[in-house]
């Protein structure tokens, strides 16, 4: 009796399951077709074609081959005057090292400045702790504007206003950092447990004291972790905005590219990669240490 009753139920289940699978396949084909159409339209608008890619790849390879230094084993560790040596390849290492230090300083100072301002704005923009919803909405739009405009656009504006040099780079990266970290900080605050803040409020604490003693202790590790991650990103950004005269190693890299000093291009790129990798490794260990101490 139970078997006879179960059989129609199983048949109904299998039929419904087949219908759902069929609907899912049709939806997948529909959305896949729309995505493919969108990609084709984007490629057409962007003037991207397989023929252009096939034509450009050999030229890219030729340019890359010219940047490879002509090192020889017998002269590898010779002096700066000997062609084929590492010292000859990095013959301006002292100048480039100073510019890399300048780039790191631009990123560090811009990150500190941007994070400090983003920290303040985030408490005003977080919906769960904001005292005035209209102010929170306005600050969120401000943060969106700061992070939407590319850093290099800000750098061009500040170079025009303040002249060529690191100041333009610091302001450009700091402004973009305010928008990026402001959003992340606000989301951390919105996900925070407000129980301690309510306790401070019941004890007579004002809004600032509620944020300071009720919210900040629980979210400080996350805020610091995001700030360190942003510093890593800003080091790369500081290397790029130098192309428009905002100081750092990017300005030197643009100069050697413009003058087709191929081996110098590869030397600077290698130094940038090594510097960013070391900063990434150090920042990753610091973030991991922060995470472990808060568990």
C-alpha angles and dihedrals in degrees: 000000000000091000092052091050093047095051096068090045091052091046090050091048093050092047092050090046091052090050092051092048090049092050091048092051091050091048091048092051091046096049092039089054091048091049091050091049091050091050092050092049090047091050091049093048091046091047092237116156137161089242093058092046092049090048094048100046095072091049090050089051091050092051092047091049090055091056093056109102120237098240121176125198095226092054099032096113098032125118131282092270095059114089112224095038130113090238090055090051093050095035092141096045094130092056094043092047089055091050090049089052088050090050092051090048091051090052094045096048092043090050092050092047095044094044092050093053092041089052092059095042093047093065090051092047099046107103096212095057103025113119094203117039093198090056091049091051092049093049091049090055089049091052090048090054092049095052097037096062109075118246092240091059091053088047092054090051094048093045088055091048102040103019132242114324147077095298091071091050094049093051093045095050093041092054092050090045091055090058096044099043093038090062094045094046091049091052091050090052092048090054094048124111108250096195093104091046090054089052091053089048092052088051089058100263120152125231095273092050091048090055094042100047103020106040111017099062091058097047102035095097091052092048092050092047091054091047092053091048089051090052089059090052092046092055089061091043091051089055091055103043090058085077088077095046100271094133134251132079093317091071090055092045091053090051095053092044091052091050094043095238091161102182091047089053092057092044092054093044091052091050091049091050092049092047094048091045092053092048091047092051093048093046092047092054091048092050091047090051091051091050093050094049091054096052 
